[in-house]
Amino acid sequence: MANPYKPPALVADALGPIQSLFTHPKTQVIGDKFIGAKFICRFPDGQLYFDSGLEVDTDGSIFAAQDRTGAKGRGGDSPTSIKDANGGNLDAAQVNYFVLPRGGFDAKYNIKDGDFGVVLFESKKVYACYGDRGPNNKLGEGSLSLHSDLGHERVAGGRFTNNGIDSGVVTIVFPRSGNGHGRSNGESAVNGKPLLENLKGTAFEYEMELLSRFKSRTFSSRILTNADALETALSNWMQEVVDHTPPAPGTEGDGEDLVNHSDGREILPYAPVSMASGKNLDGALQTVYADFKLGWTTAGRWYVQKVVFHLGPREQVEAERARIRAQY
């Protein structure tokens, strides 16, 4: 089985809960091969995600004449495929735009001219619009302005350097979010930010749904009344939790440590046992519940900070009474 995709480390902090969508059952991993692309997928609500390098696009700018790879460098007039609201070319030196392949790539994923996106590189996050089309077989290209705002300035002394970013650039495109025209950097930021936050919100809800699957476990009374067996069972349960949730800062994801710092486990051995006729008391089953208290990293990522074990309402009351009686 292939190793699951992981985004670049610094970019992962900015993505936050979006990382959980890589393994969402409705996420479509795109296997089409494009030069420059490491990973491409389509999230459940249609957003396009790709991890790639970022070549330099000079179209629409005064630097196109210096660009041997561009249309003007080959004797053309360097137009951008997508125009502004007045029908003019987008200036690569002024407008943050990303490039997608020709040949119907955008239509295949319901992306329209001028749709908004966000581009992430290391600790930088830049909102941009879909502003140009490039070669059919390549993915990962952006304007001079986009490179500059990503901390990769390509212009100095009136000359541009045609040297892009080799890898580690993540782009998320929000289909049908624009108005059919290229947009200013301010418009991209104002419109792109809530789209990214909404995506994070959807991803967080999905993570909470996944976490809820670990909120209960059924144990036999034989395990509940044996201290060592109970410790092992709870640790195994919590190990599943830490294996499937974001790690706590400075920890190695140890389920046993989570149990050792938990609340409520002292009541579990006193869980009431069914007295139904003919019931094997050693094999009687009891559901144990876990409430998870979340902590947050400085980057805004949640993790399970503490767990509180408890029984159902009636069983909890009976167990607490039994525990008190056992003390006297």
C-alpha atoms as a printed R data frame, in Angstrom:
    type eleno elety resid chain resno       x       y       z
1   ATOM     1    CA   MET     A     1   0.000   0.000   0.000
2   ATOM     2    CA   ALA     A     2   1.361   3.429  -0.977
3   ATOM     3    CA   ASN     A     3   2.346   5.803   1.789
4   ATOM     4    CA   PRO     A     4  -0.410   8.362   2.495
5   ATOM     5    CA   TYR     A     5   0.217  11.887   1.264
6   ATOM     6    CA   LYS     A     6   1.534  14.411   3.772
7   ATOM     7    CA   PRO     A     7   1.777  18.135   2.992
8   ATOM     8    CA   PRO     A     8   4.995  20.106   3.606
9   ATOM     9    CA   ALA     A     9   5.496  20.601   7.348
10  ATOM    10    CA   LEU     A    10   5.065  24.386   7.530
11  ATOM    11    CA   VAL     A    11   2.149  24.311   5.112
12  ATOM    12    CA   ALA     A    12   0.480  21.666   7.292
13  ATOM    13    CA   ASP     A    13   0.197  24.211  10.119
14  ATOM    14    CA   ALA     A    14  -1.753  26.553   7.845
15  ATOM    15    CA   LEU     A    15  -3.983  23.767   6.536
16  ATOM    16    CA   GLY     A    16  -5.003  22.655  10.032
17  ATOM    17    CA   PRO     A    17  -8.023  20.325   9.897
18  ATOM    18    CA   ILE     A    18  -8.019  20.312   6.082
19  ATOM    19    CA   GLN     A    19  -5.388  17.575   6.350
20  ATOM    20    CA   SER     A    20  -8.083  15.135   7.484
21  ATOM    21    CA   LEU     A    21  -9.808  15.486   4.103
22  ATOM    22    CA   PHE     A    22  -6.964  13.694   2.318
23  ATOM    23    CA   THR     A    23  -8.389  10.412   3.610
24  ATOM    24    CA   HIS     A    24 -12.074  11.388   3.459
25  ATOM    25    CA   PRO     A    25 -14.005   8.631   1.633
26  ATOM    26    CA   LYS     A    26 -15.433  11.212  -0.786
27  ATOM    27    CA   THR     A    27 -12.119  12.859  -1.637
28  ATOM    28    CA   GLN     A    28 -11.006  12.003  -5.164
29  ATOM    29    CA   VAL     A    29  -7.265  11.466  -5.558
30  ATOM    30    CA   ILE     A    30  -6.394  12.455  -9.119
31  ATOM    31    CA   GLY     A    31  -3.948  10.102 -10.748
32  ATOM    32    CA   ASP     A    32  -3.367  12.133 -13.915
33  ATOM    33    CA   LYS     A    33   0.323  12.934 -14.329
34  ATOM    34    CA   PHE     A    34   1.410  16.547 -14.709
35  ATOM    35    CA   ILE     A    35   4.977  17.815 -14.807
36  ATOM    36    CA   GLY     A    36   5.737  19.613 -11.549
37  ATOM    37    CA   ALA     A    37   2.869  18.090  -9.536
38  ATOM    38    CA   LYS     A    38   3.459  15.793  -6.576
39  ATOM    39    CA   PHE     A    39  -0.142  15.254  -5.463
40  ATOM    40    CA   ILE     A    40  -3.571  16.302  -6.739
41  ATOM    41    CA   CYS     A    41  -6.983  15.693  -5.218
42  ATOM    42    CA   ARG     A    42 -10.527  16.987  -5.223
43  ATOM    43    CA   PHE     A    43 -12.168  17.450  -1.828
44  ATOM    44    CA   PRO     A    44 -15.766  16.310  -1.157
45  ATOM    45    CA   ASP     A    45 -17.234  19.784  -1.820
46  ATOM    46    CA   GLY     A    46 -15.285  20.185  -5.064
47  ATOM    47    CA   GLN     A    47 -12.245  22.241  -4.048
48  ATOM    48    CA   LEU     A    48  -9.144  21.317  -6.052
49  ATOM    49    CA   TYR     A    49  -5.916  20.774  -4.095
50  ATOM    50    CA   PHE     A    50  -2.463  20.281  -5.553
51  ATOM    51    CA   ASP     A    51   1.082  20.157  -4.224
52  ATOM    52    CA   SER     A    52   3.633  21.199  -6.840
53  ATOM    53    CA   GLY     A    53   6.482  23.431  -7.801
54  ATOM    54    CA   LEU     A    54   5.757  26.958  -9.026
55  ATOM    55    CA   GLU     A    55   7.168  28.208 -12.307
56  ATOM    56    CA   VAL     A    56   7.217  31.905 -13.162
57  ATOM    57    CA   ASP     A    57   4.568  33.476 -15.419
58  ATOM    58    CA   THR     A    58   5.359  36.946 -16.819
59  ATOM    59    CA   ASP     A    59   2.382  37.303 -19.164
60  ATOM    60    CA   GLY     A    60   0.722  40.692 -19.223
61  ATOM    61    CA   SER     A    61   3.741  42.420 -17.679
62  ATOM    62    CA   ILE     A    62   6.652  44.526 -18.962
63  ATOM    63    CA   PHE     A    63   8.948  41.610 -18.120
64  ATOM    64    CA   ALA     A    64   7.381  39.344 -20.738
65  ATOM    65    CA   ALA     A    65   9.834  40.706 -23.309
66  ATOM    66    CA   GLN     A    66  12.684  39.225 -21.249
67  ATOM    67    CA   ASP     A    67  10.959  35.864 -20.932
68  ATOM    68    CA   ARG     A    68  12.204  33.431 -23.560
69  ATOM    69    CA   THR     A    69   9.615  30.873 -22.476
70  ATOM    70    CA   GLY     A    70   6.656  33.265 -22.821
71  ATOM    71    CA   ALA     A    71   4.689  34.314 -25.878
72  ATOM    72    CA   LYS     A    72   6.464  37.658 -26.256
73  ATOM    73    CA   GLY     A    73   9.843  36.007 -25.962
74  ATOM    74    CA   ARG     A    74   8.845  34.013 -29.017
75  ATOM    75    CA   GLY     A    75   7.564  37.059 -30.854
76  ATOM    76    CA   GLY     A    76   4.023  37.134 -29.434
77  ATOM    77    CA   ASP     A    77   2.201  39.832 -27.478
78  ATOM    78    CA   SER     A    78   2.134  38.050 -24.123
79  ATOM    79    CA   PRO     A    79  -1.611  37.994 -23.417
80  ATOM    80    CA   THR     A    80  -3.101  36.307 -20.401
81  ATOM    81    CA   SER     A    81  -5.789  33.772 -21.236
82  ATOM    82    CA   ILE     A    82  -8.093  35.359 -18.661
83  ATOM    83    CA   LYS     A    83  -8.875  39.075 -18.783
84  ATOM    84    CA   ASP     A    84  -9.832  41.696 -16.234
85  ATOM    85    CA   ALA     A    85 -13.311  43.241 -16.107
86  ATOM    86    CA   ASN     A    86 -12.318  45.764 -18.801
87  ATOM    87    CA   GLY     A    87 -11.048  43.103 -21.169
88  ATOM    88    CA   GLY     A    88  -7.379  43.817 -20.500
89  ATOM    89    CA   ASN     A    89  -4.579  41.389 -19.723
90  ATOM    90    CA   LEU     A    90  -3.637  40.698 -16.127
91  ATOM    91    CA   ASP     A    91  -0.281  42.196 -15.222
92  ATOM    92    CA   ALA     A    92   1.861  39.369 -13.820
93  ATOM    93    CA   ALA     A    93   3.979  41.908 -11.935
94  ATOM    94    CA   GLN     A    94   0.929  43.341 -10.152
95  ATOM    95    CA   VAL     A    95  -1.718  40.614  -9.918
96  ATOM    96    CA   ASN     A    96  -1.491  37.461  -7.847
97  ATOM    97    CA   TYR     A    97  -2.728  34.772 -10.204
98  ATOM    98    CA   PHE     A    98  -2.166  31.049 -10.641
99  ATOM    99    CA   VAL     A    99  -2.070  29.095 -13.871
100 ATOM   100    CA   LEU     A   100  -3.904  25.888 -14.810
101 ATOM   101    CA   PRO     A   101  -3.317  23.629 -17.827
102 ATOM   102    CA   ARG     A   102  -5.076  24.125 -21.139
103 ATOM   103    CA   GLY     A   103  -7.065  21.345 -22.723
104 ATOM   104    CA   GLY     A   104 -10.191  21.489 -20.569
105 ATOM   105    CA   PHE     A   105  -8.538  20.904 -17.197
106 ATOM   106    CA   ASP     A   106 -10.509  23.734 -15.615
107 ATOM   107    CA   ALA     A   107 -13.857  22.638 -17.082
108 ATOM   108    CA   LYS     A   108 -13.254  19.075 -15.883
109 ATOM   109    CA   TYR     A   109 -13.161  20.356 -12.299
110 ATOM   110    CA   ASN     A   110 -15.839  23.066 -12.693
111 ATOM   111    CA   ILE     A   111 -13.306  25.880 -12.399
112 ATOM   112    CA   LYS     A   112 -14.215  29.143 -14.118
113 ATOM   113    CA   ASP     A   113 -12.098  32.086 -15.239
114 ATOM   114    CA   GLY     A   114 -11.118  34.254 -12.283
115 ATOM   115    CA   ASP     A   115 -12.068  31.751  -9.582
116 ATOM   116    CA   PHE     A   116 -10.332  32.349  -6.278
117 ATOM   117    CA   GLY     A   117  -7.680  30.226  -4.643
118 ATOM   118    CA   VAL     A   118  -5.075  30.242  -1.906
119 ATOM   119    CA   VAL     A   119  -1.400  29.445  -2.417
120 ATOM   120    CA   LEU     A   120   0.781  28.276   0.472
121 ATOM   121    CA   PHE     A   121   4.550  28.031   0.635
122 ATOM   122    CA   GLU     A   122   6.496  27.508   3.850
123 ATOM   123    CA   SER     A   123   4.970  30.040   6.286
124 ATOM   124    CA   LYS     A   124   3.435  32.246   3.570
125 ATOM   125    CA   LYS     A   125  -0.231  32.269   2.566
126 ATOM   126    CA   VAL     A   126  -1.364  34.284  -0.449
127 ATOM   127    CA   TYR     A   127  -4.840  34.581  -1.971
128 ATOM   128    CA   ALA     A   128  -4.937  34.689  -5.756
129 ATOM   129    CA   CYS     A   129  -7.216  34.253  -8.755
130 ATOM   130    CA   TYR     A   130  -7.188  31.907 -11.728
131 ATOM   131    CA   GLY     A   131  -5.552  34.187 -14.287
132 ATOM   132    CA   ASP     A   132  -3.873  32.249 -17.086
133 ATOM   133    CA   ARG     A   133  -3.622  28.911 -18.860
134 ATOM   134    CA   GLY     A   134  -0.397  27.015 -19.457
135 ATOM   135    CA   PRO     A   135   0.856  23.858 -21.158
136 ATOM   136    CA   ASN     A   136  -1.459  20.846 -21.105
137 ATOM   137    CA   ASN     A   137   1.062  18.629 -19.325
138 ATOM   138    CA   LYS     A   138   2.217  21.006 -16.559
139 ATOM   139    CA   LEU     A   139   0.750  22.061 -13.244
140 ATOM   140    CA   GLY     A   140   2.245  24.630 -10.920
141 ATOM   141    CA   GLU     A   141   2.822  28.126 -12.287
142 ATOM   142    CA   GLY     A   142   2.096  31.581 -10.932
143 ATOM   143    CA   SER     A   143   2.580  35.255 -11.637
144 ATOM   144    CA   LEU     A   144   5.610  37.323 -10.683
145 ATOM   145    CA   SER     A   145   3.498  39.092  -8.072
146 ATOM   146    CA   LEU     A   146   2.463  35.770  -6.529
147 ATOM   147    CA   HIS     A   147   6.105  34.702  -6.299
148 ATOM   148    CA   SER     A   148   6.982  37.987  -4.628
149 ATOM   149    CA   ASP     A   149   4.230  37.691  -2.013
150 ATOM   150    CA   LEU     A   150   5.333  34.120  -1.307
151 ATOM   151    CA   GLY     A   151   8.762  35.523  -0.378
152 ATOM   152    CA   HIS     A   152  10.362  34.504  -3.676
153 ATOM   153    CA   GLU     A   153  11.074  37.848  -5.364
154 ATOM   154    CA   ARG     A   154  12.097  37.362  -9.014
155 ATOM   155    CA   VAL     A   155  12.653  41.001 -10.065
156 ATOM   156    CA   ALA     A   156  15.703  43.106  -9.246
157 ATOM   157    CA   GLY     A   157  17.202  46.117 -11.026
158 ATOM   158    CA   GLY     A   158  14.562  46.045 -13.731
159 ATOM   159    CA   ARG     A   159  15.347  42.453 -14.669
160 ATOM   160    CA   PHE     A   160  13.459  39.300 -13.860
161 ATOM   161    CA   THR     A   161  14.978  35.911 -13.051
162 ATOM   162    CA   ASN     A   162  13.173  32.966 -14.578
163 ATOM   163    CA   ASN     A   163  13.735  30.687 -11.621
164 ATOM   164    CA   GLY     A   164  10.660  29.370  -9.887
165 ATOM   165    CA   ILE     A   165  10.100  27.325  -6.736
166 ATOM   166    CA   ASP     A   166  11.083  23.705  -7.220
167 ATOM   167    CA   SER     A   167   8.578  22.088  -4.855
168 ATOM   168    CA   GLY     A   168   6.469  22.436  -1.715
169 ATOM   169    CA   VAL     A   169   3.868  24.889  -3.021
170 ATOM   170    CA   VAL     A   170   0.250  24.019  -2.195
171 ATOM   171    CA   THR     A   171  -2.648  25.536  -4.123
172 ATOM   172    CA   ILE     A   172  -6.346  25.194  -3.260
173 ATOM   173    CA   VAL     A   173  -8.815  26.361  -5.905
174 ATOM   174    CA   PHE     A   174 -12.442  27.169  -5.076
175 ATOM   175    CA   PRO     A   175 -14.575  26.352  -8.144
176 ATOM   176    CA   ARG     A   176 -17.303  28.772  -9.247
177 ATOM   177    CA   SER     A   177 -16.216  31.387  -6.708
178 ATOM   178    CA   GLY     A   178 -15.328  34.184  -9.124
179 ATOM   179    CA   ASN     A   179 -17.169  36.281 -11.703
180 ATOM   180    CA   GLY     A   180 -15.393  35.241 -14.897
181 ATOM   181    CA   HIS     A   181 -12.693  37.917 -14.738
182 ATOM   182    CA   GLY     A   182  -9.278  38.312 -13.189
183 ATOM   183    CA   ARG     A   183  -9.418  40.126  -9.855
184 ATOM   184    CA   SER     A   184  -7.232  42.496  -7.873
185 ATOM   185    CA   ASN     A   185  -5.135  41.172  -4.996
186 ATOM   186    CA   GLY     A   186  -7.438  42.873  -2.526
187 ATOM   187    CA   GLU     A   187 -10.509  41.219  -4.044
188 ATOM   188    CA   SER     A   188  -8.797  37.824  -3.992
189 ATOM   189    CA   ALA     A   189  -7.976  38.226  -0.317
190 ATOM   190    CA   VAL     A   190 -11.425  39.484   0.707
191 ATOM   191    CA   ASN     A   191 -13.211  36.701  -1.170
192 ATOM   192    CA   GLY     A   192 -10.679  33.919  -0.666
193 ATOM   193    CA   LYS     A   193 -10.305  34.103   3.099
194 ATOM   194    CA   PRO     A   194 -13.896  33.083   3.986
195 ATOM   195    CA   LEU     A   195 -13.728  30.279   1.422
196 ATOM   196    CA   LEU     A   196 -10.659  28.879   3.160
197 ATOM   197    CA   GLU     A   197 -12.219  29.294   6.604
198 ATOM   198    CA   ASN     A   198 -15.391  27.529   5.457
199 ATOM   199    CA   LEU     A   199 -13.290  24.642   4.163
200 ATOM   200    CA   LYS     A   200 -11.511  24.444   7.518
201 ATOM   201    CA   GLY     A   201 -14.873  24.455   9.279
202 ATOM   202    CA   THR     A   202 -16.157  21.593   7.160
203 ATOM   203    CA   ALA     A   203 -12.959  19.641   7.798
204 ATOM   204    CA   PHE     A   204 -13.169  20.261  11.549
205 ATOM   205    CA   GLU     A   205 -16.736  18.924  11.615
206 ATOM   206    CA   TYR     A   206 -15.491  15.812   9.842
207 ATOM   207    CA   GLU     A   207 -12.708  15.405  12.414
208 ATOM   208    CA   MET     A   208 -15.206  15.698  15.266
209 ATOM   209    CA   GLU     A   209 -17.323  13.042  13.558
210 ATOM   210    CA   LEU     A   210 -14.278  10.763  13.406
211 ATOM   211    CA   LEU     A   211 -13.469  11.464  17.058
212 ATOM   212    CA   SER     A   212 -17.031  10.569  18.084
213 ATOM   213    CA   ARG     A   213 -16.394   7.026  16.859
214 ATOM   214    CA   PHE     A   214 -14.029   6.557  19.782
215 ATOM   215    CA   LYS     A   215 -16.406   7.845  22.454
216 ATOM   216    CA   SER     A   216 -17.527   4.472  23.764
217 ATOM   217    CA   ARG     A   217 -16.246   0.951  24.227
218 ATOM   218    CA   THR     A   218 -17.826  -2.188  25.725
219 ATOM   219    CA   PHE     A   219 -15.928  -4.198  28.343
220 ATOM   220    CA   SER     A   220 -16.729  -7.331  30.289
221 ATOM   221    CA   SER     A   221 -17.113  -7.119  34.068
222 ATOM   222    CA   ARG     A   222 -14.091  -9.412  34.272
223 ATOM   223    CA   ILE     A   223 -11.948  -6.651  32.749
224 ATOM   224    CA   LEU     A   224 -13.558  -3.840  34.720
225 ATOM   225    CA   THR     A   225 -12.863  -5.525  38.058
226 ATOM   226    CA   ASN     A   226  -9.235  -6.430  37.260
227 ATOM   227    CA   ALA     A   227  -6.965  -3.396  37.693
228 ATOM   228    CA   ASP     A   228  -4.237  -4.565  35.311
229 ATOM   229    CA   ALA     A   229  -6.667  -5.756  32.649
230 ATOM   230    CA   LEU     A   230  -8.607  -2.497  32.860
231 ATOM   231    CA   GLU     A   231  -5.439  -0.414  32.567
232 ATOM   232    CA   THR     A   232  -4.396  -2.356  29.466
233 ATOM   233    CA   ALA     A   233  -7.846  -2.154  27.869
234 ATOM   234    CA   LEU     A   234  -8.148   1.605  28.443
235 ATOM   235    CA   SER     A   235  -4.596   2.205  27.169
236 ATOM   236    CA   ASN     A   236  -5.285   0.241  23.983
237 ATOM   237    CA   TRP     A   237  -8.479   2.212  23.460
238 ATOM   238    CA   MET     A   238  -6.745   5.554  23.950
239 ATOM   239    CA   GLN     A   239  -3.877   4.485  21.715
240 ATOM   240    CA   GLU     A   240  -6.406   4.210  18.896
241 ATOM   241    CA   VAL     A   241  -7.510   7.750  19.727
242 ATOM   242    CA   VAL     A   242  -4.020   9.289  19.614
243 ATOM   243    CA   ASP     A   243  -3.199   7.318  16.457
244 ATOM   244    CA   HIS     A   244  -6.149   8.917  14.666
245 ATOM   245    CA   THR     A   245  -6.032  12.495  15.994
246 ATOM   246    CA   PRO     A   246  -3.542  15.389  15.778
247 ATOM   247    CA   PRO     A   247  -0.634  14.923  18.203
248 ATOM   248    CA   ALA     A   248  -0.386  16.878  21.425
249 ATOM   249    CA   PRO     A   249   2.598  19.266  21.535
250 ATOM   250    CA   GLY     A   250   5.774  17.645  22.829
251 ATOM   251    CA   THR     A   251   4.322  14.137  23.011
252 ATOM   252    CA   GLU     A   252   4.866  10.949  21.064
253 ATOM   253    CA   GLY     A   253   1.203   9.943  21.012
254 ATOM   254    CA   ASP     A   254   1.094   7.566  23.990
255 ATOM   255    CA   GLY     A   255  -2.346   6.174  24.851
256 ATOM   256    CA   GLU     A   256  -1.136   5.008  28.255
257 ATOM   257    CA   ASP     A   257  -0.085   8.537  29.164
258 ATOM   258    CA   LEU     A   258  -3.545   9.804  28.228
259 ATOM   259    CA   VAL     A   259  -5.097   7.199  30.547
260 ATOM   260    CA   ASN     A   260  -2.711   8.058  33.392
261 ATOM   261    CA   HIS     A   261  -3.863  11.673  33.301
262 ATOM   262    CA   SER     A   262  -7.555  10.885  32.837
263 ATOM   263    CA   ASP     A   263 -10.483  11.405  35.191
264 ATOM   264    CA   GLY     A   264 -13.239   8.981  36.104
265 ATOM   265    CA   ARG     A   265 -11.499   5.632  35.707
266 ATOM   266    CA   GLU     A   266 -11.642   5.012  39.484
267 ATOM   267    CA   ILE     A   267 -15.418   4.527  39.208
268 ATOM   268    CA   LEU     A   268 -15.320   1.916  36.438
269 ATOM   269    CA   PRO     A   269 -14.637  -1.182  38.633
270 ATOM   270    CA   TYR     A   270 -17.885  -0.434  40.488
271 ATOM   271    CA   ALA     A   271 -20.077  -0.574  37.389
272 ATOM   272    CA   PRO     A   272 -23.305  -2.464  38.216
273 ATOM   273    CA   VAL     A   273 -23.602  -5.996  36.831
274 ATOM   274    CA   SER     A   274 -26.845  -7.384  35.399
275 ATOM   275    CA   MET     A   275 -28.517  -9.831  37.780
276 ATOM   276    CA   ALA     A   276 -30.644 -11.460  35.096
277 ATOM   277    CA   SER     A   277 -31.393 -15.109  35.819
278 ATOM   278    CA   GLY     A   278 -28.683 -17.439  34.513
279 ATOM   279    CA   LYS     A   279 -26.337 -14.572  33.598
280 ATOM   280    CA   ASN     A   280 -22.623 -15.325  33.731
281 ATOM   281    CA   LEU     A   281 -21.501 -12.389  35.822
282 ATOM   282    CA   ASP     A   282 -17.870 -12.664  34.633
283 ATOM   283    CA   GLY     A   283 -19.078 -12.227  31.082
284 ATOM   284    CA   ALA     A   284 -21.545  -9.403  31.735
285 ATOM   285    CA   LEU     A   285 -20.923  -6.422  29.453
286 ATOM   286    CA   GLN     A   286 -20.814  -2.746  30.338
287 ATOM   287    CA   THR     A   287 -20.434   0.257  28.025
288 ATOM   288    CA   VAL     A   288 -17.816   2.799  29.067
289 ATOM   289    CA   TYR     A   289 -17.921   6.313  27.630
290 ATOM   290    CA   ALA     A   290 -15.111   8.803  27.076
291 ATOM   291    CA   ASP     A   291 -15.515  12.571  26.936
292 ATOM   292    CA   PHE     A   292 -12.609  14.286  25.216
293 ATOM   293    CA   LYS     A   293 -11.411  17.716  26.300
294 ATOM   294    CA   LEU     A   294  -9.570  19.470  23.491
295 ATOM   295    CA   GLY     A   295  -6.449  21.595  23.677
296 ATOM   296    CA   TRP     A   296  -5.114  23.893  20.974
297 ATOM   297    CA   THR     A   297  -1.598  24.443  19.664
298 ATOM   298    CA   THR     A   298  -0.178  27.890  18.944
299 ATOM   299    CA   ALA     A   299  -0.839  27.163  15.263
300 ATOM   300    CA   GLY     A   300  -4.530  26.650  16.050
301 ATOM   301    CA   ARG     A   301  -4.536  22.854  15.720
302 ATOM   302    CA   TRP     A   302  -6.654  20.857  18.165
303 ATOM   303    CA   TYR     A   303  -5.589  17.732  20.041
304 ATOM   304    CA   VAL     A   304  -7.024  15.530  22.793
305 ATOM   305    CA   GLN     A   305  -5.742  17.133  25.983
306 ATOM   306    CA   LYS     A   306  -7.638  15.077  28.534
307 ATOM   307    CA   VAL     A   307 -10.148  12.245  28.700
308 ATOM   308    CA   VAL     A   308 -12.947  11.725  31.240
309 ATOM   309    CA   PHE     A   309 -14.304   8.181  31.541
310 ATOM   310    CA   HIS     A   310 -17.857   7.558  32.733
311 ATOM   311    CA   LEU     A   311 -20.788   5.166  32.547
312 ATOM   312    CA   GLY     A   312 -24.373   5.668  31.452
313 ATOM   313    CA   PRO     A   313 -26.384   7.999  33.760
314 ATOM   314    CA   ARG     A   314 -28.043   5.261  35.830
315 ATOM   315    CA   GLU     A   315 -24.943   3.083  35.979
316 ATOM   316    CA   GLN     A   316 -22.817   6.090  36.928
317 ATOM   317    CA   VAL     A   317 -24.991   6.832  39.956
318 ATOM   318    CA   GLU     A   318 -25.015   3.205  41.069
319 ATOM   319    CA   ALA     A   319 -21.257   2.880  40.631
320 ATOM   320    CA   GLU     A   320 -20.559   6.011  42.671
321 ATOM   321    CA   ARG     A   321 -22.776   4.728  45.480
322 ATOM   322    CA   ALA     A   322 -20.998   1.358  45.392
323 ATOM   323    CA   ARG     A   323 -17.601   3.071  45.527
324 ATOM   324    CA   ILE     A   324 -18.637   5.128  48.555
325 ATOM   325    CA   ARG     A   325 -19.988   2.031  50.336
326 ATOM   326    CA   ALA     A   326 -16.709   0.217  49.677
327 ATOM   327    CA   GLN     A   327 -14.811   2.893  51.583
328 ATOM   328    CA   TYR     A   328 -16.647   2.123  54.846
